[in-house]
Amino acid sequence: MRISTTLPTTRAGVPDIAMARHLEDLGYDAVSMADVIVGDGTPGFDATLVLAAAATVTDKIGLEFGVLSLPLRPTAWVATQMQTLQHLSGNRVALGIGIGGFPGSPFWRAVGAPPQGRGRWTDEALHVLPGLVRGETTMLGEDEVTLGPAAPVPPILIGGNSEAAMRRAVLHGDGWAPSLISPAALAKKVVRLREIAHELGRPVPSISVGGHAILVDNPAAIESFTRVLVDVHRMAPREAEAVPVVGGPAQVAQRLHAYAEAGADMVGLSLDGGDWTRQAEVLAEARAQVSRARTEKTESP
């Protein structure tokens, strides 16, 4: 089981880049950055710049977009950013792709992003993006474009819980990245993912689950988060209660194991509720417990 998390923020409210090194020391597989810029004054940071900064203070930890809103950006621009970040980091990028991120918000309108037809836009971009990153001559509209220096194409993970996202992952991605989903709900989705892959004659993509964790004693934070899932994401209360990961290392290890049993290869959790450092350590210890349990199971006669 591989794990990732997002960076904490400083008192000034900006990502604490130095903590990427701490995650690397704890054995995390990746540091993740969301791409959420609304344009109404809500704090939001450019994911590519944050991960580029994290690359400068680390040596081996992965740099994961969780996820990049592709319709916000010209495809050629995304490709040259990925080339740059691959060269700066030594090829440590995992490119999560999504079609959402508050379409219709002031920021989306200001940059001229399409509120409609985002799925088609994304599919067309994914069709040409790998070749652009590899430095291949590619037609973009009426223009022939060759970007350099060429770089290895990062693993492309398609975000979203819908069947359209799963189909996009099978056709265009290396992985599928659902979010805010319980292990039980994931297991049902994975059955359908495998059916889609079989129908299309394609390999089953890897699965990276995104979610939120509250690994300190903070019942109010748990209640607040589940209320958002019900009020904003329209989840049923029982379903919402099953989404946040809570508790100490043993409880978290059980949840990671449940995700693995459901089909997940990686779990990325934003750490909410305070004391980010302690929570990062709890998650790392939980992953270690899962690894030890699997090793013992493998080695037992």
N, C-alpha and C positions, 0 to 999 in steps of 0.2 A: 504494500500500500504506500503510494507516494502522497505527500502532503504539501500544501502551499498556504500562504496567508498574505494579507495585505500589510502595509507598513502602518505604524501608528502615526499620529500627528504631534507636532510640537505644540507648545503653549500658544504660538502664533497661528496654529491651525494648518501648518504646511506639513507634507510628508517628511518624517524623520528618516532621511536617507541612511544615516549611520547605522540604523537598526537592521538594515539589510545584511550587514556583516554578522550581526548577532544571530539572525536566522540561519545564515550559512554555518556558523559555528554549532548551532543546535541540530544541524543535519537536515534542515528543510530542503526539499527538492526544488522549490521555486518561490519567488516573491511575486505577488500578483498585484496588478493595478487595474482598477475599473476605469471605464471611459464614460463619465457622467458629467456633462456640462450642460446646465439648464439655461443659464442666461438671465435668471431673475434675482441674482445676488447670492444664490446658494453656492457655497464653496465647491469648486471643481478644478481639477488640475489636468494638464495634458499628459496622458498616459505614456506616450513615447518619451517625452522629456524626463519624466520621473524614472522610468526604467533605464534610460541612458545614464542618469545620475547614479542609480543603484549599481549599474555595471562597473562604474569607476571605483567603487569601494568593495567589490567582491571579486572572487576568482572563479567560482564554479557553480554557484546557485543559478537555477533557471530564472528567466525573466519572462513573465507570463502576462499577456493581456487578457483581462477577465471581465468583459470582452470589449474589443474595439468596434465601435459603431461604424461599419463600413460605408453606409450611404452618406455619411457626413463629409467624406473626403474623396477627392479625385483618386482614381485607382493608381495612376502613375506616381502620385505623391506618396501613397501608402507603400508602394513597392520600393521607392528610393529610401524611405524611412527604415523599412525592414532590412534592406541592404546595409545601410549605415549602422544600424543597431547590431546586426550580425557581425560586422567587422569590428565594431568597438568592443563587443562582449566575448568574442571568440565563439560565435555560433551558439548562444545560449537561449535564443528566443523561442517562445511558444506563442503562436499568434491565434488568440481566441477572437472569433468574428461573430458579430451580432447585427441585427437589422434595426434594433430599437434604440433606447436611450432618450426617451421623451420627444419623439417626433411631434412637431407642432409647437414646441417650446420656443421662446424668444431666440435662443442660440441657433436652433435648427433653421428658423426662418431667416436669421441674419446671414448665415453662410449659404443660403440657397439650397439646403438639402431637401430632397423630395419627400413630402409627407406620405405620398401614395406611391405604389409600385416599388416599394423598398425591397421586396423579395426578388423581383426580376432584376433590379439594379445590382443586388448582392450576387446573384447567380452569374450575371455577366462579368462582374468584377472578379469573382473567384475563378472564372474560366481563363482569364488572362494573367492574373496576379503571379502565379508560379513562374511562368515564362519571363515576366518582367524582372522578377528577383534574380533569376538565373542569368540575366543579361541577354536573353534572346530577343531578336527583332520581332516586335509585336505590333499589330494594327490596333490602334485605338481610334475609333471613328474613321476619319479619313487620313489620319496621321500615322506614320511608321515610326515607332519609338524603340530605341535601344538604350537601356540604362546600364551604367557601370559605376564601380566595379561589381561584377557578378558576385553573388553570394549564395550559399546553400539556402534552399527554401525552408523556412521554419515549419515545424508541425502546425497544421491548421486545424483548429478546434472550432466547431460550429456550435454557437450558443443557442439556447431556446428549448422549451419543453414540448413544443408542438410536433405533430407528425411532419409538417413542412420542414421544420428544423432537422428532424431525424433524416428525412430524405435528402436534404441538402448536405448533411454530414456524410452520408453514404456516397453521394455523387461527387462531392467536391472536397471533402475533408479527410483528415487523418483521425479525427476524434469528434465525439459528440459531447457537448458540455451543458447538460441541464442544470438548473439551479432551483433552490427553494423547494426541495423535493425530499420526502422521507424515503428510507430504504424500501419500505413496502411498495410505495408508489413507483419507485425506480425499477424494481423488479418487474412490474407489469409493463413498463415502458420498454425495458430491454427486450422482452419477448417480441414486441412489435418491431423494434429496431432490427433484430435478427431476421424477422420476416421480410422487412423492406430490403435488406441486403441480399437475401436469397432471391427475392423477386427481380432485383436489378442485376443479379449476377456479380455482385461486388463484395469485397471483404467487409466484415463487421468492424466498424471503427472502434477505437478505444473510447473509454467513458471517463470523463472528468466531471465530478459533481461539485457545484458551487453552493455555498450556504453561509450561515452565520452561527457563531458559537458564543455562549456566555459561560465562561468557565471559572467564574467567581461567584460568591454568594450574593446575588443581586436579583431577588424575585421581581422587583419593580421593572428592571430592564427586560426580563423574560416576558412579563405581562405586556409591556409596551410593544415589544417586537411582535408578539403573536397578535396583538390588536391591529397592528399595521397590516399583517398578512390577511386578516379578516376584512378590515375596512377598505384597504387599498387594493389588495390582490384578489379580493373576493373569494378567499378560501373558506371552507367550512371550518368551524372552530376546532373540531377534533383533528382535522387535517393540519391546521395551523400549529396546533400544540405539538405535533410530531416533527416539525421542521427544525427548530433550533436545537443545536447540540449543546448540552449542559452537563455539569457535574465535574467530578475529578478524573484523574487518569484512567481509573478502571472503567467508569461509565463511558468515557469518551472512546476508550479502546473497544468497548462493546459496540458502539455506534459505528466506528470505522470498520469493524469486522462485519457488521450488518451491511454496510455499503459494499464492501468487497464481495460478500456472498450474493448481493443483488446484481453484481457485474461491474462495479466501479473499479478503475485502475488508479484513480487519483481523487483526492478530496481537497478542495480549497475552501477555507473557512475564514471569513472576516471575524475578528475578535472584538466583540462588543461588551459594554458593561463595566469598563474600567480595568486598571492594572494590566495593561497589554503584555508587559514582560512576563508576569506570572502566567498568564494564559498561554503565551507562546511556549513556555516551558511545559505546561500541562499537556498541550497538544503533541509536543515532541515526545514526551514520555509515553503518552497513549500509543503513538505510532510504534515506539520501541516495544511496548507490550504486545502489540499485534504481531510484530515481526518475530519476537521470541516465541510466541504461542505457535505460530506457523512453522517455525524451525523445529520446535519440539515435536509437533505433529508429524512432520516429514521424517524425522529421525527415529521416531518410536517404531518398534518392531510390529 
